[in-house]
């Protein structure tokens, strides 16, 4: 094991055993049987390790090797595996480095113990002693601990049931009505206000109305049929469904505090992302934006926030002031010649987004304004994934 990997191992161990984060470039967050390992690695470090990109054909090849052969091995010693189906090594906004965010699965994780402990603490705290006869975790999950302790679970629903669904429904509706009724969510297409919450078949259904376009509203139905899903329908005033999807929730709230965090950290974030990537494409919202699509997995840039794309702004300024906007001159003037290969993916992405276009004149490459450069400066360029 290399010295850097031993250092990673030491930092992870401190986070898990002491809750200490000694290096702000590395972190590990956990939620039940899942988690995320985060680490920032700079371009200078990658250049040094790869001997100025001579040992690897691309940055992505290096990152795949780093994650698969080294970081994955360190995490494996702590019982974690990387969730390959959700792994995306290209999702970073850094142009001078990479921020790795690796989705993790905890091996041999058993949520039943944790959930039964929640039931014990919520319903009967005085019965949580290890030898208490009515402790929920002492009872097979197909049987009722006592009628007093979990009275609302129907007999047919007791097989592999680890929480009281009726109690969950009541908790999340009470918390939403108390904390978030009339809450306004900020998105790229304006605000969305929670105008009402109903109980549909005992489940919470929230209606969100667009502040700018009241003819469009969104209905969110929480955990239908005691599932772990949030059903989302985007409708017009005629009740016609324009879009629909669902979110899978991995930790269903079973307590008021957890429910409030669930709304703030999970549901609102998922809904905002869905609005900013999908709802934004339907009429009338789509009239205010310019969209670009790509199937290239190396194009991880969105260009939706101009102020966070300094190098693109520098290029636009260079085009405006240079007598002849030769690309090599820009790299030379900004001391970026050594990063030219790395920045090629950024430039290719910006060309695909219509911010720039390139023209060859002899041995020189000119960089010119593209059709969408004004929309970019106005913050109206949005990337969408091809279906």
N, C-alpha and C positions, 0 to 999 in steps of 0.2 A: 504493500500500500504506500502510495506516494505521500510526501510530507503535507501537501495541500489537502489530501483526503483525510489524513489523521487530524488535521486542524478542523475540517468539516465535522468529523466524528465527535471531537471534543465539544464543539459549539452546539451540535444537536443534542448531545447528552446533557449539557447544562440547561437547555431549554426544556427538555423532558423531565429532568429530575429536580431542577431548582427554579424553573420558570425564568431564567436569566437569558437575556439576549446581549451577548458581549460584542457582537459585530453587527452593525445596522445594515450590512449588505447581505446578510443571511438570516432567514427566519423560517420558522415552522409553525403553522397554525393547524389545529385539529378540531374536528367536530364529529364526535361519535367514531364511526369506522372509516371516516374520510379525512382528508387533510390536503394542505398545499405546502410544498417546499419552494421557497423563493431565494434566489441568489442573483446578485448583479455581477457581471463579468465585463470588464472594459475592453475596448478594441485594442488598446495598447497591450493588455495581458494576452489577448488572443494572438496578436502579432508576434509577441515574444515566444509563446508556446509553440506556435506553428512555424517559427523561423521565417517571419514575414510572408506567411501563407504559402510556403514552399512544400510543406509536408501534407497539406490537405488541399483538395481542389476547390473548396468553398467553405465559408463560415458555417453553413448549415451542416456540412459533413463533420466539421470539428465539434459542433454542439451535439450532434447525434452520438458521436463517440464519447464525449465528456459525460453526457447524461446516461447513456446505456452501459458503458464499461466502468465508470468511476463513481459518479454520484449515486447511480442505482445500486451499486455494491455497498456503499456506505449506508444508505437507507435500508437495505435488506438486512443489515445487522441489527437494526432496531425493529424489525418485523413489518416494514412497509414495502409495498410494491408500487411501481409507477403505473398509473392507469393509462395504458397506451392508446385506448380509444378516444381519450379526451386530451391527449398530449398535443400541443401546438408550439413548436419552437420558433415560429416566425412572428408571433404576436408580441411585438415590442415597438414602442415609439422612440426608442433611443437611436440616434444616428452615430453615437460615439461608443456604443457598447450594447449589451443585451441584458435584459432582465428575465431570467428563467422563472417560470411559474409552473411547477410540476404537480399535476393532480395525483394524490396518493390514495391507496387503499390499505387499511390496516388488516394484516393477515390474522385469521382466526378470531376476528372481532365478534363478540356476542352481544348484541344490543339488548337482549332480553333482560340481562342482569341490571343494566343501567335503567331501563324503563320500569322494571318492577320496583327498583329503589325509589324512583320518582313517585310511583303510586303509593308506596309505603309512607313517604314523607308528606305527601299531600293529603291523604285520606285518614291516616292514623299515625301521627308522629310518635306517639308513646309506645307503639308496638314494633319499633324498628330495632329492638335488641336482637342479637344474633340468634337466641334460642326462643324468641317469641313464637307461640304456636300459630298465630294468625298472620305471620309475616308473609307477604305475597310471594316472595321468592322461594319460600319453603313449600309452596303448593304447585302441583303440576299445572301447566298453563291451560289445560283443557278443563280445569275444575274451578269452581267459585271458591275463593278463600273464605269469605263469610258473606251473608246477604247484606250485612251492615256496611262492610268495607267497600264493595263494588256493586251496588244495587242495580245499576242501570245497564249492565252488559247482558244482552239477551243470550239464552242458552245456545242458540244456533251460531252465535258469533264468537264463542269462547275458544274455538280451535285456533291456536297460535295468535291469540289476541293479547297484545301487551299494553293496551291502554283503553280507557273508557271513551268511546267515540262521542257519546252524547255530552259528556263532560267537556271534551275538547271543543265541540261545536259551541257550547255555551260560553266557554272561556274566550274564544277568539272573537265571537260576536260582541260580547260585553266590552272587551278591550278595544275593539275597533270603534264601537259607538262612543266609548268614553274618550278615546285619545285622537281619533282620526276622522270622525265624521266632519265633513267640510274641509278636510285636508286638501291642499292643492299641490300637485306634483309637477315639477318643472321639466319640460322636455324640449327638443329641438323645434317642435311644431306648436309651442306655447304651453300654457298650463292646462292641467286636467284636474277637475274638482270632483271629489267623492260626494255625490248628491244624495245618495240613499244606500241603506243596507237592509236587505230583507232576509227572511229565513225561508229558504226554498227547500221543502222536504227536510227541514231541520238543519240545513246547511247554510252557511253565510254566503250571500250573493251581494257583491258590491257593484254599484253602478257609477262609472266615471264619465263625466261629460267634458268635452273639449270647450275651453273658455273662448277660444277664437272662433271655433266652428261648432256651435251647439247642435248642429244637425247630426253630428257623429258622437256616439257614446260607446263605452266598453263595459261589458258585464264580466265579472270574475266570480266564478262559483268555486268555493273552497271545499276540497276533499269529498266530492260526490261518491256515494256508495262506500264510504269509509276508505277510499283510496288515498294515495299520497299525491294526488294531482290537483292542480288549479286549472280549471277550464276557462279559457278566455275567448269571448266573442266580440268582434267589432261590428257594430250595427249602425244603420241610418234610422231616421225617425219613422220610417215605414216598418221598421222591425226586420229589414232584410239583413242577412249576415254578409258582411263584406270580406271579413277575414276571420279565421279562428285558429287557435293553437292550444297547447297546454304546457304547463310547467310541472316538472316532477320535484317534489319537496322531500329531502332526505331526513330532515328532522322536524317532525310535526310537533307544534307547541303544546305542552301539557301543563303550563303554569302561566300566570299573568305576566310575569317578567319576561319569560321566554317568548310569549305571544307578542309583546310589544317589540322585542328585538326582531322577531320574525317579520313583522310588517315593515319595520324601518330598514333592516339590513337585507332581507331576502325578497319579499313580494314586491315592494316598490322598486327595487333595483332591477328585478327581472322584467317587470312591466315597463319601466322606463326604457330599458334596452330594446324591448320588442317594439315599442312605439317609435324609437329613433331609427330602427333598421327596417321595419316592415310597414307599420301604419303610416309612416312618413311617405311611402310610395303610392298611396291611394289618393284619389281626388277628394277634397280640393287641396290637400296639403302638398302634393307633389308639384304644384305649380310654382312654388317658391324655391325649389332646389334643382340642382343639376346632379344626375346620378351617373356613376361609372361602375362597370362590372369587370371582374377578372376571375379566371379560374386558376391563375398562377399562385401556388402556395407560398412562393417567396415574396409576394407582394403583400406585406403585412401592414401597410400604411393606409390611412383613411383620408387624411388631409381635411378633416372636418373642422379643425381649430387652427387657423393660420398662425396665431401667436405661439403655438407649440412647434412650429416647423420653421425654425430660424434659418436653416440653410436654404430652404426654398425661397424665403423672403429675400435672403442675400442674393440668390440667383436672379430673382425678378429685378432687384435694384441694379445688379450688374448689367442685365439686358437693357435697362432704361438709360444707363449712363455710358456704356462702352460704345466706341465708334463702330467696332465690329465684334459682336459677342462670341468670341471663340471660347469654347469650353475649356480647353487647356489653359487659357489665360486666366480664367476664373480660379482654377485649382492652384495655379502658380501664385496669384495675387493673395490668396487666402491661406497659403501654406497647407494645402490639402492634397498635394501631389501624392503623398504616401498613402492617402486614404481613397484614392480614386477608384481602385477596384472594388472596395467595400461599398462606396457610395453609388456604384452603378445600379444596384437594385433599387435604391431610392429614386434615381433619375428615371429608370424604366417605369417605375410605378407612377411617378409624376407625369410622364408622357402618356401612360394609359389613362390617367385621370384627366387628360386634356389641359394640364397646366402649362406644359412646355411641348414644343416640337423640335426635332433636330433636323438639320440640313447639312449635307456634306458638300464642301467646295474644295476640290482637289484633295489635299491631305488634311484639311482642317474640318472640324465639326463645329457648326454654329448652333447655338442654343437660342431658340426664339420663343416668343409667347404663344401659348396654345389657345384654343377657343374657350377654355374654361378658366383662364387665369383671373379674370375679373370676378367670376363667381367664387373662386378660391379666396381672394382677398376679402370678399364680403361674407365669408363663412357659409357659403351655400352649396359647397361640393360635398356629396355623400357617396360613400362606397357601399355597394350592395353585392351580395354573393349571388352568382348565377345559379339558377335552379337546376 
